């Protein structure tokens, strides 16, 4: 039998499209099976606790008498908003968050400007400068608590060596909150500075050369060129640091436990005190959800600013 071109074309024809879905289905099943552990972990560790905590905020639930738990709706939120201690904690939270954010960006921008140059040992300095970021908040809090001690603390020893009086930092209503703010600024300013430094070094050399040809001073260059170009980076880093500052708990708890009085008593500490000191899990969960609401409002504002800058 003669083999024609049509016969060869038929023999070499590709499989019909109907066979492709049969090959894709096993691959999709395999991909689904590989994703199941991650989805399960997400549901177990994030989604379920979030939903359960909101449901708990609507309950009158005493940890010592769980058999008496019952649904009360938004009564826990109303009681919190009528509580003077809650508003004191909210004020401390906002003062702490705003203070650390402003100081970290002011000092961080200045340090980033110092590091934005070439020189011997500059890479070593940048590496050493970032070390505080990796410190554990508990270990960091204990270290600074000893440094703030009025009798044998390093800070009071330095003050006394230059002729200044000793200060009882953690027992003074005037100095306790600034002392805690200083610790957070010391730990997280390197993070802000290095992010800003990366933004400065990403600016095109042509822009820098044009600024030099125009005779701009260093201050004018930073104010007119660097800051506008770094605005998206500043917004993103500011959002990250603000969220972290609003929910700061471990460092403050280790250093002052909210004292003296309510000087450093913020909303996360209030939620902890309600839940694990008074065993009132409903108001504790409601406080946590108010913090979540504040975080989401701040995130919305920052993202709106970022979108406007991009447009």
Buried (B, 14 or more C-beta within 10 A) or exposed (E): EEEEEEEEEEEEEEEEEEEEEEEEEEEEEEEEEEEEEEEEEEEEEEEEEEEEBBEBBBBBBBBEEEEEBEEBEEBBBEBBEEBEEBEBBBBBBBBBBEBBBEBBBEBBBEBBBEBBEEEEEEEEEBEEBEEBEEEEBEEBBBBBBEBBBBEEBEBBEEBEEEEEEBBBBBBBEEBBBBBBBBBBBBBBBBBBBBBBBEBBEEBEEEEBEEBEEEEBEEEEBBEEBBEEBBBBBBBBBBBBBBBBBBBBBEBBBBBBBBBBEBBBBBBBBBBBBBBEEEBBBBBBBBBBBBBBEBBEEBBEEBEEBBEEEEE
